[in-house]
Amino acid sequence: MTPGTEMPEQPRSRRQTRAAILTHLLQSGGSFRPPLAKAVRLSEASLSRILLDLKAEGLIEEVRRPAPYVGGPTGLVSLDGAVALAAFELTAQHLGFGVGGLSGELHYTERVKLPKTPTVETVGRVFREAMTSLRDWTRRRRVALSQVGVSVPGLGRLSASVNPIIPCDVGRISDMFGEMFAGVPVEFTNSVVAHATFHRCRTENYPFNDTHLFVFVSHGVAGAWMGDPVETDTLQPIELGHMVFGEGGPRCRCGHIGCVEAYTSLPALAELLGVPEPELLQLGSDWVTAIPISSRVRQELRLRLYRLGLAIGNTLNVKPCHGVAISGWPSLLAEDDRKALVDGVDACLLGGRQHARVSLAFVPPSNGNDPRAALAFAAFCLACRGGMPAASTEAA
């Protein structure tokens, strides 16, 4: 190969090409044909042929919109609102579930409360109850589901049946889905991956398009590596919240003492603020103005944020990348308070943020609106397989 020339791009299969189109539409909300063809690296003629198939399959629609410039295109391509997806999102208190569309709108949603001390058996019963309700709803309305997305905290670190966060047997639950929703593709994921997908697909002006670290601070503290937006296997959860600081400190729900999660999770925040956790959850994003914070509490809050920053910086030392998106309660704070987190990253990141060229961005909290994150994940899974049957192995 002549020096300076680029490696030729590998040919894409039909599934990969369709996935590129659907994923772009999912993240952009819609596109005119010329910029869509450019974004997915296709000629307009090739794009037209694939759009014809996608339209015939009921995956996309094209509506007339005013041209973006004189003589410009008037057909806006977007995902079809008639496609139905199911979402199940397990949290510390309940299982939220519902049916929605590719654009994120929910048509039906319910919650089933978890027992105070859940077990594998009781969580299994809660899932069965939720599935039965959702199946009855879809049958009454003759709704055909195209994809199911299931979000489970702590999934993927140990095994399918052992979960240190909420006890549940994913294998058994998967069999339940096979019984009640035969033929419908079902994908399970870690909660942080679902929330990362939600932000990447639903947050306006999301700060990163390339590989970055997403950090979610809620009932737990976790991260996800966000890679190629067309590949589901590039979304990798990491348990950065269970990084232990010293021998002392509060006990974490994982059983260890002094985890960063034990200092910075929502339950830890409620204890620090001196309010019951349900009250903090009920206030939602308004807690920052509704709850007075003394100078002593603010000082401790900043110290905990600094520790969270250290955990993020240590994670970047192990696997460097140039972007970090942080979602959860820290994103609601004033810049003076958030600076403690940024300083923590800077203090332990090899060479500091400036040398490592790391950009930090805070995005709005997404907890408390379940099952929207699981719904975004379901849409992403359907887009990543190009809208084709899950078992399809069609080549280029």
Secondary structure, DSSP 8 states (H G I E B T S, - for coil): --TT---------HHHHHHHHHHHHHHHS-EEHHHHHHHTT--HHHHHHHHHHHHHTTSEEEEE---SSTT---EEEEE-TT-EEEEEEE-SSEEEEEEE-TTS-EEEEEEEE--SS--HHHHHHHHHHHHHHHHHHHHHHT--EEEEEEEETTTTSS-SS--SSS---HHHHHHHHHHHSTT--EEEEEHHHHHHHHHHHHSTT-S-SSSEEEEEESSSEEEEEE--TT-GGGEEEE-GGG-B-SS-S-B-TTS-BSBHHHHHSHHHHHHHHTS-HHHHHHHGGGHHHHS---HHHHHHHHHHHHHHHHHHHHHHHHS--SEEEEEEGGGGS-HHHHHHHHHHHHHHSTTHHHHHT-EEEEE---TTSTTHHHHHHHHHHHHHTTTS-TT-----
